[in-house]
Amino acid sequence: MQAFRKTALVIALGLLASGAFAGEIRDTSVDASDVQSSASGTNSRATQNIGVAEGDGRIVASTIFVSSATNSAQGNGGRATQNVGFVSGAGQIERSTIVASDLNNQSSSSSTEAFQQIGFATDRGRVDSLYVQATGASNSARGGQGASATQVIGGAAGDGSISASFVIANGVTNSANNATDAHASQQIGMASGHGRLQNAVIVADGAYNSASGQHANATQRIGVAN
């Protein structure tokens, strides 16, 4: 009996180590509209996840439709994170469609951060046969010192690869304003960390990225592999 218990424990630990409990969205439709998430106060955290798979995450043969989604964090040190069609930990997105319109993610006050990630795979990320369309998505951090805004649409990071995919981001905005050392980074159709773009179409009409304040820094990358 004791030997059986030890064997069972070893098997359970092996399953945990091998990532047997990885997140996966497969053959699934996710539809969300008019959704809101908010947090306020010092060091507040507002996180809105729609169609997200984490830890060796995979989205396969699925559709994600989101319209009018708002996420906000207010207060010193606040962070607002809005993820739509996002996978992490050797993430993969395959043969899927992500359509997002009128998304709004914002943080305000000193030392705030805003992250908006749409159709994005991290940590040896792979994007294959994906159609992602983001229209009118807005991401902003403002006020005080050190405001940071990062917007990623149709991306793969960490030895990232994007192949046979369409990334359309029209009328999207990213801004870090009215802050000392403000930083705004907008990435559309970007494969980073020895990244590869292959047989992909990237369209970004009217994409806008801005930073204002002393020592402000604004970086916009569209259709980039680095």
Backbone as CSV, one residue per row, in Angstrom:
resi,resn,N_x,N_y,N_z,CA_x,CA_y,CA_z,C_x,C_y,C_z
1,MET,0.833,-1.209,0.000,0.000,0.000,0.000,0.866,1.257,0.000
2,GLN,1.936,1.222,0.826,2.837,2.365,0.883,3.516,2.580,-0.464
3,ALA,3.916,1.480,-1.127,4.563,1.582,-2.431,3.612,2.173,-3.459
4,PHE,2.323,1.799,-3.377,1.327,2.337,-4.317,1.175,3.847,-4.140
5,ARG,1.130,4.299,-2.887,0.992,5.729,-2.615,2.190,6.509,-3.166
6,LYS,3.401,5.958,-2.977,4.585,6.639,-3.491,4.557,6.711,-5.019
7,THR,4.115,5.609,-5.642,4.029,5.597,-7.105,3.022,6.619,-7.604
8,ALA,1.864,6.701,-6.946,0.834,7.669,-7.334,1.332,9.089,-7.195
9,LEU,2.099,9.359,-6.115,2.632,10.700,-5.898,3.623,11.069,-6.994
10,VAL,4.492,10.128,-7.367,5.462,10.385,-8.425,4.763,10.686,-9.741
11,ILE,3.712,9.925,-10.068,2.966,10.157,-11.305,2.322,11.533,-11.296
12,ALA,1.712,11.913,-10.158,1.050,13.220,-10.057,2.051,14.347,-10.230
13,LEU,3.217,14.222,-9.579,4.237,15.257,-9.718,4.745,15.329,-11.150
14,GLY,4.864,14.177,-11.808,5.303,14.159,-13.200,4.327,14.863,-14.109
15,LEU,3.032,14.687,-13.869,2.015,15.359,-14.667,2.089,16.869,-14.487
16,LEU,2.301,17.310,-13.253,2.428,18.745,-13.002,3.639,19.311,-13.716
17,ALA,4.771,18.616,-13.641,5.998,19.113,-14.253,5.896,19.164,-15.768
18,SER,5.126,18.245,-16.359,5.032,18.205,-17.812,3.986,19.154,-18.369
19,GLY,3.306,19.891,-17.494,2.315,20.862,-17.958,1.011,20.239,-18.396
20,ALA,0.618,19.145,-17.750,-0.601,18.447,-18.138,-1.834,19.297,-17.924
21,PHE,-1.709,20.320,-17.117,-2.852,21.159,-16.826,-2.801,22.472,-17.605
22,ALA,-2.165,22.442,-18.763,-2.061,23.634,-19.604,-3.441,24.054,-20.096
23,GLY,-3.592,25.381,-20.320,-4.871,25.886,-20.791,-5.030,25.698,-22.292
24,GLU,-6.229,25.329,-22.727,-6.489,25.152,-24.151,-7.923,25.541,-24.475
25,ILE,-8.067,26.308,-25.543,-9.384,26.630,-26.085,-9.425,26.022,-27.483
26,ARG,-10.305,25.077,-27.716,-10.347,24.337,-28.975,-11.787,24.182,-29.449
27,ASP,-11.991,24.420,-30.753,-13.322,24.247,-31.355,-14.386,24.972,-30.537
28,THR,-14.083,26.226,-30.189,-14.939,26.984,-29.275,-15.239,28.360,-29.849
29,SER,-16.421,28.868,-29.532,-16.800,30.233,-29.897,-16.986,31.059,-28.630
30,VAL,-16.297,32.202,-28.561,-16.424,33.130,-27.432,-16.988,34.435,-27.974
31,ASP,-18.080,34.896,-27.401,-18.748,36.122,-27.862,-19.052,36.992,-26.654
32,ALA,-18.446,38.187,-26.597,-18.654,39.086,-25.458,-18.905,40.498,-25.967
33,SER,-19.920,41.156,-25.404,-20.213,42.538,-25.791,-20.670,43.322,-24.572
34,ASP,-20.349,44.620,-24.586,-20.734,45.527,-23.498,-20.299,45.000,-22.135
35,VAL,-19.014,44.656,-22.024,-18.481,44.144,-20.760,-17.542,45.180,-20.153
36,GLN,-17.522,45.212,-18.810,-16.734,46.222,-18.113,-16.040,45.613,-16.899
37,SER,-14.808,46.091,-16.633,-14.057,45.700,-15.452,-13.306,46.922,-14.952
38,SER,-13.289,47.141,-13.620,-12.604,48.324,-13.102,-12.085,48.084,-11.695
39,ALA,-11.032,48.820,-11.352,-10.468,48.804,-10.009,-9.978,50.204,-9.688
40,SER,-10.071,50.609,-8.411,-9.619,51.941,-8.028,-8.907,51.888,-6.686
41,GLY,-7.973,52.844,-6.500,-7.203,52.913,-5.275,-5.731,52.669,-5.546
42,THR,-4.892,52.950,-4.563,-3.448,52.768,-4.709,-3.109,51.328,-5.058
43,ASN,-2.232,51.157,-6.050,-1.797,49.842,-6.510,-2.957,48.954,-6.975
44,SER,-3.972,49.580,-7.509,-5.117,48.807,-7.995,-4.739,48.002,-9.233
45,ARG,-5.430,46.866,-9.440,-5.200,45.995,-10.590,-6.544,45.671,-11.234
46,ALA,-6.663,46.018,-12.512,-7.856,45.665,-13.272,-7.418,44.768,-14.420
47,THR,-7.911,43.546,-14.442,-7.549,42.587,-15.483,-8.809,42.056,-16.146
48,GLN,-8.837,42.149,-17.463,-9.977,41.650,-18.232,-9.452,40.638,-19.262
49,ASN,-9.803,39.377,-19.073,-9.371,38.308,-19.964,-10.567,37.744,-20.728
50,ILE,-10.495,37.768,-22.044,-11.561,37.218,-22.884,-10.914,36.315,-23.929
51,GLY,-11.228,35.031,-23.872,-10.607,34.083,-24.782,-9.128,33.955,-24.525
52,VAL,-8.753,33.541,-23.302,-7.349,33.491,-22.881,-6.990,32.083,-22.428
53,ALA,-5.807,31.604,-22.851,-5.279,30.310,-22.405,-3.860,30.521,-21.890
54,GLU,-3.588,30.056,-20.667,-2.306,30.334,-20.025,-1.560,29.041,-19.690
55,GLY,-0.218,29.129,-19.626,0.592,27.974,-19.264,0.597,26.945,-20.373
56,ASP,1.525,27.076,-21.338,1.492,26.267,-22.558,0.131,26.417,-23.236
57,GLY,-0.357,27.649,-23.218,-1.698,27.925,-23.709,-1.847,27.728,-25.209
58,ARG,-3.045,27.268,-25.625,-3.327,27.084,-27.039,-4.759,27.520,-27.341
59,ILE,-4.905,28.209,-28.460,-6.216,28.499,-29.025,-6.222,27.874,-30.414
60,VAL,-7.106,26.917,-30.627,-7.109,26.143,-31.868,-8.514,26.081,-32.454
61,ALA,-8.632,26.390,-33.745,-9.893,26.254,-34.477,-11.057,26.889,-33.716
62,SER,-10.839,28.110,-33.244,-11.846,28.794,-32.429,-12.097,30.203,-32.949
63,THR,-13.227,30.782,-32.527,-13.566,32.158,-32.886,-13.822,32.957,-31.617
64,ILE,-13.292,34.189,-31.615,-13.473,35.088,-30.473,-13.962,36.423,-31.012
65,PHE,-15.172,36.815,-30.607,-15.758,38.082,-31.026,-16.010,38.935,-29.786
66,VAL,-15.454,40.150,-29.785,-15.608,41.051,-28.640,-15.943,42.441,-29.154
67,SER,-16.949,43.062,-28.548,-17.292,44.442,-28.897,-17.627,45.220,-27.633
68,SER,-17.211,46.472,-27.609,-17.501,47.383,-26.495,-17.073,46.790,-25.156
69,ALA,-15.784,46.537,-25.022,-15.223,46.051,-23.766,-14.360,47.139,-23.144
70,THR,-14.581,47.409,-21.855,-13.858,48.473,-21.147,-13.192,47.916,-19.899
71,ASN,-11.926,48.287,-19.691,-11.172,47.876,-18.510,-10.389,49.073,-17.993
72,SER,-10.457,49.360,-16.691,-9.785,50.556,-16.172,-9.272,50.362,-14.753
73,ALA,-8.124,51.007,-14.497,-7.545,51.047,-13.156,-7.216,52.500,-12.827
74,GLN,-7.642,52.960,-11.662,-7.413,54.337,-11.253,-6.748,54.355,-9.883
75,GLY,-5.656,55.131,-9.788,-4.941,55.250,-8.528,-3.452,55.092,-8.730
76,ASN,-2.666,55.634,-7.812,-1.209,55.557,-7.918,-0.741,54.105,-8.022
77,GLY,0.144,53.851,-8.987,0.670,52.502,-9.157,-0.320,51.528,-9.739
78,GLY,-1.396,52.015,-10.315,-2.420,51.136,-10.870,-1.976,50.462,-12.161
79,ARG,-2.571,49.314,-12.448,-2.275,48.597,-13.692,-3.570,48.060,-14.297
80,ALA,-3.767,48.370,-15.573,-4.913,47.862,-16.316,-4.415,46.931,-17.415
81,THR,-4.913,45.703,-17.421,-4.504,44.710,-18.412,-5.738,44.150,-19.104
82,GLN,-5.773,44.287,-20.420,-6.904,43.790,-21.212,-6.369,42.807,-22.256
83,ASN,-6.769,41.545,-22.123,-6.308,40.493,-23.022,-7.475,39.892,-23.788
84,VAL,-7.356,39.854,-25.108,-8.375,39.231,-25.955,-7.665,38.297,-26.931
85,GLY,-7.991,37.005,-26.881,-7.292,36.056,-27.736,-5.820,36.010,-27.435
86,PHE,-5.491,35.742,-26.174,-4.105,35.805,-25.681,-3.690,34.437,-25.146
87,VAL,-2.459,34.016,-25.487,-1.930,32.758,-24.958,-0.518,32.988,-24.427
88,SER,-0.169,32.279,-23.348,1.150,32.463,-22.731,1.797,31.115,-22.436
89,GLY,3.133,31.153,-22.234,3.860,29.938,-21.907,3.940,29.007,-23.098
90,ALA,4.857,29.286,-24.043,4.935,28.530,-25.296,3.577,28.566,-25.994
91,GLY,2.990,29.758,-26.010,1.635,29.933,-26.523,1.518,29.690,-28.027
92,GLN,0.361,29.139,-28.441,0.093,28.896,-29.848,-1.337,29.298,-30.189
93,ILE,-1.486,29.995,-31.307,-2.806,30.298,-31.854,-2.835,29.753,-33.272
94,GLU,-3.775,28.852,-33.547,-3.816,28.188,-34.840,-5.238,28.164,-35.404
95,ARG,-5.350,28.436,-36.693,-6.613,28.288,-37.435,-7.788,28.923,-36.687
96,SER,-7.584,30.146,-36.239,-8.602,30.820,-35.439,-8.887,32.220,-35.953
97,THR,-10.019,32.770,-35.510,-10.442,34.114,-35.881,-10.702,34.930,-34.629
98,ILE,-10.123,36.131,-34.585,-10.338,37.050,-33.464,-10.776,38.389,-34.036
99,VAL,-11.967,38.830,-33.669,-12.503,40.112,-34.134,-12.862,40.945,-32.910
100,ALA,-12.240,42.112,-32.786,-12.465,42.978,-31.624,-12.731,44.402,-32.087
101,SER,-13.775,45.003,-31.547,-14.096,46.385,-31.907,-14.432,47.179,-30.652
102,ASP,-14.037,48.447,-30.673,-14.338,49.379,-29.582,-13.882,48.853,-28.226
103,LEU,-12.631,48.439,-28.171,-12.032,48.053,-26.895,-11.362,49.272,-26.275
104,ASN,-11.497,49.404,-24.967,-10.906,50.531,-24.259,-10.237,50.046,-22.986
105,ASN,-8.940,50.307,-22.867,-8.182,49.933,-21.682,-7.424,51.160,-21.197
106,GLN,-7.567,51.510,-19.912,-6.944,52.737,-19.454,-6.542,52.666,-17.981
107,SER,-5.452,53.360,-17.681,-5.020,53.537,-16.304,-4.652,55.003,-16.115
108,SER,-4.879,55.512,-14.908,-4.599,56.926,-14.675,-4.036,57.141,-13.280
109,SER,-3.240,58.173,-13.133,-2.549,58.616,-11.929,-1.071,58.270,-12.048
110,SER,-0.305,58.491,-10.998,1.147,58.358,-11.064,1.594,56.905,-11.167
111,SER,2.653,56.680,-11.967,3.278,55.355,-12.108,2.283,54.283,-12.534
112,THR,1.435,54.606,-13.486,0.435,53.657,-13.949,0.896,52.925,-15.205
113,GLU,0.318,51.747,-15.436,0.639,50.944,-16.607,-0.645,50.455,-17.259
114,ALA,-0.651,50.442,-18.583,-1.786,49.921,-19.338,-1.262,48.949,-20.382
115,PHE,-1.763,47.717,-20.352,-1.377,46.692,-21.320,-2.623,46.210,-22.052
116,GLN,-2.586,46.280,-23.373,-3.687,45.765,-24.194,-3.096,44.788,-25.210
117,GLN,-3.546,43.542,-25.167,-2.960,42.486,-25.995,-4.071,41.729,-26.709
118,ILE,-4.056,41.779,-28.044,-5.119,41.196,-28.862,-4.479,40.259,-29.890
119,GLY,-4.840,38.975,-29.837,-4.242,38.027,-30.768,-2.750,37.917,-30.593
120,PHE,-2.317,37.594,-29.379,-0.898,37.654,-29.016,-0.472,36.353,-28.346
121,ALA,0.668,35.794,-28.786,1.230,34.574,-28.207,2.623,34.872,-27.662
122,THR,2.886,34.497,-26.410,4.168,34.799,-25.772,4.978,33.527,-25.488
123,ASP,6.264,33.747,-25.155,7.154,32.667,-24.703,7.255,31.571,-25.761
124,ARG,8.066,31.818,-26.763,8.166,30.951,-27.943,6.810,30.888,-28.647
125,GLY,6.205,32.055,-28.755,4.862,32.160,-29.311,4.794,31.759,-30.778
126,ARG,3.707,31.082,-31.152,3.465,30.679,-32.523,2.057,31.106,-32.934
127,VAL,1.993,31.831,-34.049,0.709,32.237,-34.616,0.652,31.702,-36.039
128,ASP,-0.328,30.846,-36.325,-0.407,30.209,-37.631,-1.854,30.190,-38.109
129,SER,-2.080,30.671,-39.312,-3.418,30.682,-39.917,-4.418,31.397,-39.009
130,LEU,-4.040,32.581,-38.587,-4.899,33.413,-37.732,-5.426,34.598,-38.524
131,TYR,-6.692,34.905,-38.314,-7.269,36.156,-38.806,-7.628,36.985,-37.583
132,VAL,-6.943,38.112,-37.403,-7.242,38.991,-36.278,-7.549,40.383,-36.801
133,GLN,-8.661,40.920,-36.340,-9.082,42.262,-36.743,-9.458,43.061,-35.501
134,ALA,-8.765,44.161,-35.310,-9.053,45.054,-34.191,-9.378,46.431,-34.753
135,THR,-10.562,46.905,-34.474,-11.020,48.200,-34.991,-11.337,49.130,-33.830
136,GLY,-10.705,50.299,-33.834,-11.004,51.306,-32.816,-10.568,50.932,-31.416
137,ALA,-9.584,50.051,-31.281,-9.085,49.696,-29.951,-8.246,50.844,-29.393
138,SER,-8.457,51.139,-28.106,-7.759,52.252,-27.459,-7.097,51.777,-26.171
139,ASN,-5.836,52.183,-25.980,-5.085,51.843,-24.777,-4.363,53.089,-24.289
140,SER,-4.519,53.429,-23.003,-3.913,54.669,-22.527,-3.512,54.617,-21.058
141,ALA,-2.406,55.320,-20.780,-1.957,55.549,-19.405,-1.634,57.026,-19.300
142,ARG,-2.077,57.653,-18.229,-1.847,59.095,-18.160,-1.689,59.583,-16.728
143,GLY,-0.895,60.667,-16.626,-0.779,61.380,-15.361,0.440,60.991,-14.542
144,GLY,0.942,61.962,-13.761,2.005,61.696,-12.801,3.337,61.403,-13.450
145,GLN,4.046,60.435,-12.924,5.382,60.084,-13.395,5.421,58.621,-13.817
146,GLY,6.127,58.369,-14.928,6.383,56.993,-15.342,5.206,56.251,-15.940
147,ALA,4.237,56.953,-16.519,3.115,56.268,-17.160,3.614,55.444,-18.341
148,SER,3.079,54.221,-18.480,3.515,53.321,-19.547,2.311,52.667,-20.207
149,ALA,2.257,52.740,-21.543,1.167,52.130,-22.302,1.744,51.204,-23.371
150,THR,1.297,49.950,-23.382,1.766,48.971,-24.357,0.576,48.321,-25.041
151,GLN,0.534,48.407,-26.355,-0.553,47.823,-27.143,0.047,46.847,-28.161
152,VAL,-0.424,45.601,-28.125,0.062,44.575,-29.050,-1.135,43.962,-29.768
153,ILE,-1.110,43.972,-31.097,-2.187,43.403,-31.896,-1.574,42.464,-32.938
154,GLY,-1.952,41.189,-32.858,-1.417,40.213,-33.792,0.074,40.046,-33.649
155,GLY,0.521,39.455,-32.531,1.953,39.362,-32.273,2.373,38.014,-31.727
156,ALA,3.685,37.757,-31.813,4.282,36.558,-31.238,5.632,36.952,-30.656
157,ALA,5.898,36.560,-29.412,7.105,37.007,-28.719,7.935,35.844,-28.210
158,GLY,9.257,36.095,-28.076,10.158,35.091,-27.543,10.403,33.982,-28.538
159,ASP,11.269,34.224,-29.515,11.434,33.302,-30.634,10.106,33.176,-31.371
160,GLY,9.432,34.322,-31.513,8.070,34.358,-32.041,7.995,34.121,-33.544
161,SER,6.876,33.540,-33.984,6.662,33.252,-35.395,5.214,33.548,-35.782
162,ILE,5.039,34.304,-36.859,3.715,34.572,-37.419,3.730,34.089,-38.866
163,SER,2.829,33.170,-39.209,2.803,32.644,-40.568,1.372,32.482,-41.070
164,ALA,1.208,32.682,-42.374,-0.077,32.481,-43.063,-1.224,33.149,-42.313
165,SER,-1.012,34.384,-41.880,-1.994,35.075,-41.047,-2.310,36.469,-41.584
166,PHE,-3.506,36.964,-41.212,-3.927,38.314,-41.524,-4.057,39.091,-40.214
167,VAL,-3.402,40.247,-40.152,-3.520,41.138,-38.995,-4.028,42.483,-39.500
168,ILE,-5.210,42.870,-39.064,-5.818,44.127,-39.497,-6.109,44.968,-38.259
169,ALA,-5.482,46.136,-38.185,-5.656,47.026,-37.031,-5.883,48.440,-37.547
170,ASN,-7.134,48.804,-37.711,-7.480,50.113,-38.250,-8.042,51.027,-37.158
171,GLY,-7.563,52.268,-37.147,-8.066,53.243,-36.190,-7.771,52.901,-34.749
172,VAL,-6.645,52.251,-34.490,-6.282,51.894,-33.118,-5.350,52.957,-32.538
173,THR,-5.436,53.185,-31.236,-4.633,54.227,-30.593,-3.968,53.705,-29.317
174,ASN,-2.766,54.183,-29.081,-2.024,53.853,-27.872,-1.333,55.125,-27.388
175,SER,-1.469,55.457,-26.105,-0.908,56.723,-25.628,-0.500,56.662,-24.166
176,ALA,0.589,57.366,-23.872,1.036,57.618,-22.506,1.277,59.118,-22.412
177,ASN,0.406,59.828,-21.715,0.407,61.287,-21.776,0.484,61.949,-20.411
178,ASN,0.951,63.203,-20.464,0.984,64.071,-19.282,1.761,63.449,-18.124
179,ALA,2.903,62.850,-18.459,3.699,62.198,-17.423,5.190,62.320,-17.728
180,THR,5.994,62.552,-16.707,7.440,62.511,-16.856,7.872,61.073,-17.128
181,ASP,8.793,60.895,-18.065,9.270,59.564,-18.445,8.149,58.677,-18.977
182,ALA,7.203,59.266,-19.669,6.117,58.483,-20.268,6.670,57.597,-21.377
183,HIS,6.103,56.406,-21.494,6.549,55.459,-22.517,5.342,54.831,-23.203
184,ALA,5.289,54.932,-24.539,4.203,54.351,-25.323,4.790,53.420,-26.377
185,SER,4.358,52.167,-26.372,4.843,51.181,-27.334,3.656,50.522,-28.025
186,GLN,3.622,50.633,-29.350,2.537,50.037,-30.146,3.138,49.030,-31.130
187,GLN,2.675,47.792,-31.068,3.195,46.735,-31.927,2.039,46.076,-32.675
188,ILE,2.115,46.091,-33.996,1.066,45.505,-34.832,1.728,44.545,-35.817
189,GLY,1.346,43.270,-35.741,1.961,42.277,-36.618,3.445,42.163,-36.392
190,MET,3.853,41.985,-35.145,5.274,41.944,-34.805,5.666,40.581,-34.230
191,ALA,6.760,40.013,-34.746,7.346,38.787,-34.216,8.691,39.144,-33.603
192,SER,8.854,38.923,-32.315,10.063,39.384,-31.627,10.855,38.233,-31.015
193,GLY,12.138,38.523,-30.716,13.023,37.523,-30.139,13.418,36.504,-31.195
194,HIS,14.272,36.920,-32.145,14.585,36.087,-33.311,13.304,35.749,-34.060
195,GLY,12.448,36.745,-34.197,11.119,36.547,-34.764,11.104,36.290,-36.268
196,ARG,9.999,35.673,-36.721,9.806,35.398,-38.144,8.395,35.778,-38.571
197,LEU,8.318,36.493,-39.692,7.053,36.794,-40.357,7.081,36.095,-41.715
198,GLN,6.075,35.254,-41.975,6.090,34.492,-43.218,4.675,34.369,-43.783
199,ASN,4.519,34.736,-45.061,3.218,34.641,-45.735,2.108,35.316,-44.923
200,ALA,2.412,36.469,-44.389,1.446,37.201,-43.563,1.067,38.517,-44.232
201,VAL,-0.123,39.002,-43.904,-0.602,40.298,-44.381,-0.880,41.174,-43.168
202,ILE,-0.239,42.336,-43.106,-0.406,43.263,-41.986,-0.982,44.568,-42.526
203,VAL,-2.126,45.000,-41.982,-2.767,46.247,-42.405,-3.027,47.094,-41.162
204,ALA,-2.535,48.330,-41.173,-2.742,49.230,-40.034,-3.006,50.631,-40.570
205,ASP,-4.249,50.920,-40.872,-4.629,52.244,-41.359,-5.052,53.123,-40.188
206,GLY,-4.442,54.287,-40.085,-4.808,55.227,-39.032,-4.371,54.816,-37.642
207,ALA,-3.390,53.920,-37.548,-2.870,53.549,-36.228,-2.102,54.726,-35.633
208,TYR,-2.334,55.008,-34.353,-1.772,56.204,-33.726,-1.125,55.830,-32.399
209,ASN,0.124,56.289,-32.206,0.868,56.026,-30.985,1.511,57.316,-30.505
210,SER,1.352,57.657,-29.224,1.892,58.931,-28.751,2.311,58.870,-27.284
211,ALA,3.283,59.713,-26.953,3.726,59.912,-25.579,4.018,61.386,-25.385
212,SER,3.643,61.933,-24.229,3.900,63.349,-23.971,4.375,63.551,-22.542
213,GLY,5.185,64.603,-22.372,5.766,64.897,-21.071,7.283,64.854,-21.168
214,GLN,7.946,65.315,-20.125,9.407,65.346,-20.121,9.986,63.946,-20.275
215,HIS,10.974,63.813,-21.170,11.643,62.540,-21.455,10.683,61.478,-21.999
216,ALA,9.633,61.891,-22.676,8.672,60.947,-23.233,9.293,60.138,-24.366
217,ASN,8.813,58.906,-24.514,9.334,58.013,-25.548,8.169,57.272,-26.196
218,ALA,8.056,57.375,-27.521,6.995,56.680,-28.255,7.614,55.817,-29.348
219,THR,7.255,54.523,-29.378,7.781,53.594,-30.373,6.629,52.858,-31.026
220,GLN,6.591,52.917,-32.356,5.546,52.241,-33.122,6.200,51.237,-34.064
221,ARG,5.745,49.983,-34.018,6.275,48.932,-34.880,5.120,48.234,-35.593
222,ILE,5.169,48.226,-36.924,4.123,47.606,-37.732,4.783,46.675,-38.741
223,GLY,4.428,45.376,-38.695,5.035,44.416,-39.597,6.526,44.289,-39.400
224,VAL,6.940,43.959,-38.182,8.364,43.916,-37.826,8.737,42.539,-37.293
225,ALA,9.892,42.040,-37.689,10.480,40.842,-37.116,11.864,41.198,-36.594
226,ASN,12.096,40.927,-35.335,13.419,41.257,-34.769,13.859,40.259,-33.707
